[in-house]
Amino acid sequence: MTKIVQLFSLQNNLPLFSAQEIIQDIKEHYSKSDLGKIDIALPWDKIRQLIKPHRNKKGPLPHLSIETQIALMILKSYTGLSDKKLAERINTDTYHRIFCRSTP
């Protein structure tokens, strides 16, 4: 138990990157990847204006935004994965999460 406490006290003195620096680094690498280039090329503002969400007035609000729904359709075609495999991939791949409008 003493070693764990000493490790935690040492951890505060280690010069580590801040979370903000790590997120910025991930986003820079993402923008240079193939998926990032596709994301940048897509006119998301125009897509959002053209496609109005269809909502059943009696049903619940949609869980996903229009952008996320379209991003999922693009990813499904881009990766060729089944729905289940795509969900697994999104849970483990940071670039896929960014593309689907989820922060890393």
N, C-alpha and C positions, 0 to 999 in steps of 0.2 A: 504494500500500500504506500509506503514511503516513496518508492521509485515513481509512482504515478503522480504524486504531488510534486515531486521535483521536476518531472517532465512538464507539468502545467506551468510551473514557475519559469522554466526555461523557454517555453513557447512564447511568452510575452516579450522576450528579448530578441527573438529571431527577426531579422529584417525580411519580411514577406511582402508580396505584392498586395495591394488593397483589392477588394472585390471589384471596385469600379475600374481599376486598371485591367483586371482580368477580363471583365465584360467588354471593355473597349477593344482589347486585343482579339477576342473571339469575333466581334463584329467586323473588325478589319480583315481578318482571315476569311470570314464568311463572304464579304463583298468581293473577294478575289476568286472564290470558288465558282464552279459551274452553276450551282444552284443559286448562289448570290447574284451572279450575272443575269440569270433568268429573272430573278426577283426585281432587280433594278430595271430591267427592260420592260417589265409589265406596267401598263398604265393603271395602277391601282385606283387612282382618283376617278378616272373615267369609268372604270368597271363598277365602282361603288355607286356612281350616279346612274348608270344604265340599268343595273339590276336592283330592283326594289324587292326587299324581302316579302315573301308571301306568308302571311300568318293567319291561321285559323283563329277567329275571335274567341272561340270557346276553349281552345287549347292553351297550353303553356307557352311562354315566350321561348324563342329558339335559343339553344345553348351556345351556338356558334355564330359568329358574325359572317356576313356574306364573303368577306375577304378570306376568312379561314375555310369556309366551305369550298370556295374556288381553289384555294391553295391545296386543299386535300385532294381535289379531283386532279389537279396538275401533278401532284406528287404520286398519286396512284398510277397515272399514265407514265410518268418519268421513271419510276422505279419498277413498275410491272409487278408489284406485290399485291397479295390479297389484302382485304380489309384488316384481318387479324394481324398479319405480318407488318402491314404499314403502321398500325397502332403500336406494335412493339418497337418498330424502328423509330417512330416519333418519340417514344419514351426514352430511347437511348441515344439518339443522334441530335446534337445541339443545333446543327444547321437545319435539320428538318423542323425543329421546334421554332427557330427564328422565322423560317419560311411560312409557317402556319400562324405567325403573329403571336407566338408565345416567347417570352423573354427567356434567355438562358438561365 
